[in-house]
Amino acid sequence: MGVLRYHNEEFEMDDRVLAHVQVILSAKMRRGESFFLSWESPPKAGGIHMVWMHEAVPVHIQFSAARTPTINREWINLLMKDATTGTVHLGEEPQMLKAVNE
């Protein structure tokens, strides 16, 4: 499990998810586009998280592995499509798309 650090908070996430978050963040921030990043965790761990991502707030992504996972371009396209609504929801990577990239 890696860690997303944002505005003095830490969120544990799977390295594979974090790698995709990094791509989305860099694309959106480069364009000056803020957005909500949302994901679900078990109710006892906080339920649904929604974080307003803005370019003025430092982001630190720490991967647990020495190598970042392969990027699934189709998943990136789906997440970027979500981003046009103002919210990127980090659900499970579609299995069909995931199997192609592993």
Contacts in CASP RR format, 6 or more apart in sequence:
PFRMAT RR
TARGET T0000
AUTHOR 0000-0000-0000
METHOD contacts of the structure
MODEL  1
MGVLRYHNEEFEMDDRVLAHVQVILSAKMRRGESFFLSWESPPKAGGIHM
VWMHEAVPVHIQFSAARTPTINREWINLLMKDATTGTVHLGEEPQMLKAV
NE
1 12 0 8 1.000
1 13 0 8 1.000
1 14 0 8 1.000
1 15 0 8 1.000
1 64 0 8 1.000
2 12 0 8 1.000
2 13 0 8 1.000
2 14 0 8 1.000
2 15 0 8 1.000
2 18 0 8 1.000
2 61 0 8 1.000
2 62 0 8 1.000
2 63 0 8 1.000
2 64 0 8 1.000
3 10 0 8 1.000
3 11 0 8 1.000
3 12 0 8 1.000
3 13 0 8 1.000
3 60 0 8 1.000
3 61 0 8 1.000
3 62 0 8 1.000
4 10 0 8 1.000
4 11 0 8 1.000
4 13 0 8 1.000
4 18 0 8 1.000
4 21 0 8 1.000
4 59 0 8 1.000
4 60 0 8 1.000
4 61 0 8 1.000
5 11 0 8 1.000
5 59 0 8 1.000
5 60 0 8 1.000
5 61 0 8 1.000
5 62 0 8 1.000
6 51 0 8 1.000
6 53 0 8 1.000
6 57 0 8 1.000
6 58 0 8 1.000
6 59 0 8 1.000
6 60 0 8 1.000
7 51 0 8 1.000
7 57 0 8 1.000
9 51 0 8 1.000
11 49 0 8 1.000
11 51 0 8 1.000
13 21 0 8 1.000
13 39 0 8 1.000
13 90 0 8 1.000
15 63 0 8 1.000
15 64 0 8 1.000
15 65 0 8 1.000
15 68 0 8 1.000
15 69 0 8 1.000
16 69 0 8 1.000
16 93 0 8 1.000
17 39 0 8 1.000
17 90 0 8 1.000
17 93 0 8 1.000
18 61 0 8 1.000
18 63 0 8 1.000
19 63 0 8 1.000
19 68 0 8 1.000
19 69 0 8 1.000
19 70 0 8 1.000
19 71 0 8 1.000
20 71 0 8 1.000
20 72 0 8 1.000
20 75 0 8 1.000
20 76 0 8 1.000
20 79 0 8 1.000
20 90 0 8 1.000
20 93 0 8 1.000
21 37 0 8 1.000
21 61 0 8 1.000
21 90 0 8 1.000
22 61 0 8 1.000
22 68 0 8 1.000
23 71 0 8 1.000
23 76 0 8 1.000
24 37 0 8 1.000
24 76 0 8 1.000
24 79 0 8 1.000
24 80 0 8 1.000
24 83 0 8 1.000
24 88 0 8 1.000
25 53 0 8 1.000
25 59 0 8 1.000
27 80 0 8 1.000
28 34 0 8 1.000
28 35 0 8 1.000
28 53 0 8 1.000
28 83 0 8 1.000
29 53 0 8 1.000
29 55 0 8 1.000
29 59 0 8 1.000
32 55 0 8 1.000
33 83 0 8 1.000
34 52 0 8 1.000
34 53 0 8 1.000
34 54 0 8 1.000
34 55 0 8 1.000
35 52 0 8 1.000
35 53 0 8 1.000
35 83 0 8 1.000
35 86 0 8 1.000
35 87 0 8 1.000
35 88 0 8 1.000
36 50 0 8 1.000
36 51 0 8 1.000
36 52 0 8 1.000
36 53 0 8 1.000
36 86 0 8 1.000
36 87 0 8 1.000
36 88 0 8 1.000
37 50 0 8 1.000
37 51 0 8 1.000
37 53 0 8 1.000
37 87 0 8 1.000
37 88 0 8 1.000
37 90 0 8 1.000
38 48 0 8 1.000
38 49 0 8 1.000
38 50 0 8 1.000
38 51 0 8 1.000
38 87 0 8 1.000
38 88 0 8 1.000
38 89 0 8 1.000
38 90 0 8 1.000
39 48 0 8 1.000
39 49 0 8 1.000
39 89 0 8 1.000
39 90 0 8 1.000
39 91 0 8 1.000
40 47 0 8 1.000
40 48 0 8 1.000
40 49 0 8 1.000
40 91 0 8 1.000
41 47 0 8 1.000
41 48 0 8 1.000
41 49 0 8 1.000
50 87 0 8 1.000
53 59 0 8 1.000
70 101 0 8 1.000
70 102 0 8 1.000
71 101 0 8 1.000
72 93 0 8 1.000
72 97 0 8 1.000
72 98 0 8 1.000
72 100 0 8 1.000
72 101 0 8 1.000
74 94 0 8 1.000
74 97 0 8 1.000
74 100 0 8 1.000
75 93 0 8 1.000
75 94 0 8 1.000
75 97 0 8 1.000
75 98 0 8 1.000
78 94 0 8 1.000
79 88 0 8 1.000
79 90 0 8 1.000
82 88 0 8 1.000
82 89 0 8 1.000
END
